[in-house]
């Protein structure tokens, strides 16, 4: 029993693999795009913070103030929570300001003790003096909040630490990352669904091919792959190629079945034809062995019958060998042959064998064809023998030869009893004899085989009481002598 298998929907199916491939490629693209966007955003916002810190450092460094001068200037007073005022406007809550000595300890200004944030900022910077020589701000964490810090060296050795918070930057990047991930997951899910639907529609012709192959495997050789409504070029080419292959397979299978049936019938007919003469010869030999042929006349008659049956069996074997060679498509010896001369020779042979038969020949002059002379003689000989065997000796026969439309037509027509339609259809079958007449039933099969080997065709026209006309058509490909 043959089980039909339709393409699955698991991850190991082509549909699942294509979907996973598309989703994986999109996921990789989303990850790369998200990384690039976050890096760009971080670079842009961080550059703004650094630019502001560097501007403030340059401005403070250009004043050349000492720590004591800063302490004495009321314009630079700051509140105890460590916030530094901007040049204009309200103080920025995201900035820290601290003055430390060369060892990194925060200094007291105007009697105000450094705040916890200022001490935490001073502790976060390991080497304030080294920080003053860096062109880029340093990343530090103050009370769990990220800052970027720069240092300004004062003439008296103190260092002013100016820090700007990057907490808003990191929170913004985290929110952007969450948004990108959420949108990416939604996009991946949508892509997976659309890919499954699209691939299912695109793979429908392949599923039809699988179903068609299973149906053919079950014995329906006439089944073909149907055309889809919106086929792709590659799938349509595959469908056409597969249907063409299936047609050839069906034709080969049908041909093999016919050949097998013909071979089986041929073997049976050949066995039957050979069994008759062998039985006759064996019977006469048994009579002779038992001494039942005592009279010279009886022995002579038995001898003639055995000789006749042996000759019949020899002719049958020769005809079978001829058909076997024709089936193997042998290479014929093609040369220029005067077909008109062969027709006249066949007519003379018929007149010699049956002097009372009216024979008309229409083949004047030379008519050259490219062919095998022995094969062409065999065609004429078998056709003439067929007329001589199956029609009365007084029946008129006409042999006509003409060249027209690039072909040569040979017609042999008799005015005999003709054939019924069901017999005319089988006239070229091997061992077929209309009405169980004489002969081996291989003559017309040989005519057809030799004609086909010459690239020609043979047809018959007959009806009961209207005689039989056989037309052999050969290509006119004679070369100049």
PESULRA-V742135 format. One record per helix or strand of 2 or more residues. SS is the DSSP state (H for helix, E for strand). FROM is the first residue (numbers start at 0). TO is the last residue. Records with the same first field share a line. If there is no record, write none. Layout:
SS = FROM-TO / FROM-TO
This chain:
H = 13-62 / 66-71 / 73-75 / 115-123 / 127-131 / 166-201 / 203-216 / 232-288 / 295-326 / 338-352 / 372-389 / 420-424 / 433-435 / 442-452
E = 94-99 / 137-141 / 144-152 / 158-164 / 334-337 / 358-361 / 367-370 / 396-403 / 406-413 / 456-461 / 467-474
